[in-house]
């Protein structure tokens, strides 16, 4: 999509690709706070008096109880409980906004629209009028405050001005939502406040290290929510009513034994492996034991990734990429326990 925003980024030295961008600048130094145009994400807006109940009946979290200053992780699942989309959802005046991977936005917009029927709600692709900008680093909150945003009251909370909205994911990470024609100004102000411009890979790495997965076209319908640790990051409410796939998600939680979990791994390779690449372990032979979810270059060389795999694989620590004899992965810590 070409816009004043992407034209500005191109003039500023960004190399634009499908749903991503990069800057020809040195890698950020440790301790710097990054300012990232989030072109790999798009926005669907839900407006109308039935917005909360409409989304509540479709998604894995309790949208009806979402306060005006809150945000939440959410998922839209197939009837078999497999995730079709992961989303960051927040309240807006008159409705809600959903941020999800750009490469699945159009089909998800179409699919969600099929459920509207008589509900008093309107779904629109808001990517043409809303830009998302990420702040990642120790001064993320200070930069958000310098942009005029009131301090958020905690994680997964939001604050706003007439022209800007900020969603605090955690103490070092913010997502800013701004009208497309104001994005250039906000980006420049964030740089002036001490931020360092960075590309999509840098944001992906921050999300990987935070253990926050993103479903893309390559991984749709591969995972039940708990495989992606979604209940651990607050993306599933087990007390709400029915929604597509709810029976499978609930059964996995209460009746089944979860066999797969998401882990953070290091990959010592020269080329980036693709999301969805199969993982193998000796106990499973030629049978896939898991898949990569998200991958980003590491400043120390190689790559870091979020990977869903058999828990027994993680217990043994012998996980191979792409084939039973492929590159051996190294398990890294997540900021939360998956026990």
N, C-alpha and C positions, 0 to 999 in steps of 0.2 A: 504494500500500500504506500503510495506516494502522497506526502502531505507537507505542509509548511514545516512540521516537526522533523520529518525524515530528511527534507531538503536542508534544513539547518544542520542536522547531524552530519550529513555528507560534506557540507561546506566546512565543518569543523574537523574533518579528517577521519570520520568514521567510515569503515568498510561495511556496507550493508549486504546481508545475505537474506535468504528466506527465514524470517522470524528470528533473526539474530543480528548482532553487529559486533565489531571489534575496533579498537583504536590502535594505531601504530605508535605506541608509547611503551616505555619500560614497564615491566611488571610492578605493581604497587609494592611499596615497602611494608614490612610488618608494622602494624599499628596505625596505618593510614585508613581513613574512612572513604569508601568508594561511593561514587554517584553513578548509577547505571540506568540508562534508558532500557526499560523492560519490554523490548519489542517482541520477545518470545511469548508474551502474555497478551491476551485480549480481554475485553470486558463485555459482558451481557448485562443489560439493565432490565430489571423487573419493576414495573410501575403499576400502581392501582391499589384499591382498597383491599383486594384479596391477595396481595403479593406474599405476605407472610404465610398464610394458610396454604397457598398454592405451592410455594417452595418447600414448606414443611412436609407436605404430603409426598414429595418426590425425593427429598434428600435425606442423608443419614443423620443429620444433626437436628436439634430442636430450634428451628427458625422462629417459632412463635415466641419463645422466651428470650430471643436476642434483643438486648437493650440497645437504645439509640447510640450509645457510645462504645458498643462492642463490635467485635468481628469474630468469625469462627471459621475453622476448616470444615469442609463439607465434601461429600461425594455423591455422585449420581451413578447408580448401579444398574446392571442388567437384572432381569428376573432371576438369574442364577447367582446373583450376589457379586458378580465381577464388576470392578470399577470401570465405568465408561469415562469418567472425568473426575479429577480432584480440583477443588475450588477454594479460593479465599473469598468469603462472603461477608459483606458488611451492610449495615443499615444506611439508608439515605432518606432524605425528605421524600415522602410519597412512595417509598419502595425500598429496593435493595440493589446491590451490584455484585456481580460474580466475576472474579478474575480467574481465568483458566488458560491452558496452553493454546497459543494462537493456531496451531495446526489442527486442532479439533474444534475450534470455536464454531465454524459454519455448520458442520453437521450436528453439533450439540444444540445450537440455537434452533435448528430445524426440528430436532427431536423433542426438545422441551416444548416448543410451540404446539406440537401435536396434542399435548395434554391440557392446553388452555380451555378448550371447549367453552363452557358458560362462565368460567371464572372471570371476575372483573380485574383483569391483569393484562398488561401488554409487555411483551418481551422484545427488546431491540438490541441489535449489535451496536454497542456504544464505542467500539474501537475507532470509529471515524470522528468522534468528538472528545474522547477522553484518552489522555496519555498516562502511563504508569512509569514512575521513576523509583528506583530502589536506592536506599542508603544502607551501607553495610560497613560496620567498623565501630571502634570505641567512641567516636564522636557523633554517631548517628543522631542521638537525641538532641545534642547541642545544635547540630545543623538544622534539624526539624524546628527547634525553637527559634533559631535565627531566621527561618522563613516565615515566622509569625504564628506557628502552630502552638496552641497551648500544650503544656506538658500532658502526655497521656498518663492515665492513672494506673497503668499496669500493662502486662503483656496481653495481646489480643484485644487491645482497646484502641479507640480512634479519637482523634480530635480534628477540628476543621475551622476554617475561616470561610469567608464568602467565596474565595477563589481556589482554595486548596484543602485537600483532605489528607491526613496522615494516619496510617494504620501501623501501630507498633507490634511487630511480631514477637520481638524480645528486646532486651536492653541494648542490643547492638544492631538491630535490623528494623528498618521502616520501609513500608510501601507508600509512596505518594501518588495520589490520584488528582489530576489537574486537567482543566479544559485544554484541548489540543493547542489552541492559539495562545495559551499562557505557558506552555511547556518549556519553550526556549528560555523565557525569563526565569522560571523556577530553577531550571538546570544551571543557568549562569549564577544565580544567587547562591545555590548550593556549593558551587565551586569557589565562589568568593568567600564563603563561610568556612573554607578549609577542606572541602571535599576534593577527591581526585577522580577524574573521569575514568571509567572502566567499562569493559564490554560484557556481553552476555555470559561468557565463561566464568568471569569473576563472581557474578551473582549466583550462578549455578553452584560454584564451589562453596559459597557461603551457605546455600540451602542444604547442600550435601553434608556439610559439617554440622549443621543444626538438626540434621535428621528429618528434613521436611521434603517429602517426595512430590514429584509432579508427574501426573499421568499425561503422556503424549500419544500421538497416533501409533507409535511403535509398541506401546504397552497397554493399549485398551483391551479390556476383558481378560487380562492375564491374572489379576490378583483380587482376592477378597480383602476387605478393608484391613483386617487385623494382620494380614501378611505384610502390609505397608506400615505397620505400627500406628494405624490411624486412630485407634482408640487411645493410644498412649499420648498422642499430641492433641487430643480433645476433638477429634473429628467424627466421633460416633456417640450418639445418645441412645442408651439401651432401654430407656423408660418411655420413649415417645411411641406414637402409633405406627401403623404400617406405612411402608414405602417400598418401591421396587427393590427386590433383593433382601428385604428385611429379615425374612425367615431364615435365609442362609447365614446372614451375618450374626443373628441372634443364636442360631444353633451352633455356630462355630465358637461363640463365646461361652455358652452354657452347657452344651451337650457334647461337643466334639473335642478332640485333642488337636490343638494347633500344631501343624507339622512344619510350617514355614514362617520365617520372620525376615524382616529387613535389617541388613547390617551395612556398616560403612567399611569399604575396602580400599586398598591401594593396589594399583595395577602398574607394574613396571613394563611399559610398552612404549614403542616409538610413535605409533599411530593410535588415535582415539578409537576404542571399540564402541560400537553402536549400542544405544539403548535397545533392550530386547535380546541381546546376545546371550546364548545359553551358557550355563555353568555346569560343571561336572565334578564328581567326586568318586573315588574308587568304589565305595559301597554301592553306587548306582550304575557303575559300568558305562555303557553307551547311552543310558537314559539321562535326559536333562534333569538336574537337581535344583535349578533355579535360573534366574534371569537378571541381567542388569536393568536398573530403573533409570537412573540419571548418571551422567559421566561429565567430568570437567578436568582440565589440565591442573596439575599441582605445581605451585611455584618451585617445589623441590625436584621437579622432573617427574615424568610419568603422569599418572592420572589418579584421581580419587573418584569413587562411585558409591551410590547406594545400590545394594543388590539384595534381592529376595532369594532366599535359599532354604533348603531343608535345615532345620535346627541341628540335626545330626552332623551336617557338613561343617557348620560353625564350631560344633563341639570338637570335631577332629582337627579342624584347621587346615585341611587339605582340599582346596577348592581350585579348580582349573578353569580357565577362560576359553570358551569356544570349542573345546574338544577334551577328551579324557587325558590328553597329554599336553594341553595348552598351558599358557602362562599361569604360574601359581599366584594366587591372590593373597594379600596380607590383610588380616582383619585389623580394623582401627576402632577406636572408641567412638561411641555416640554420646550426646549430652544427657541421655536418659537411659535407664535400664530396660532391656528387652526380656528379662527373666519372667 
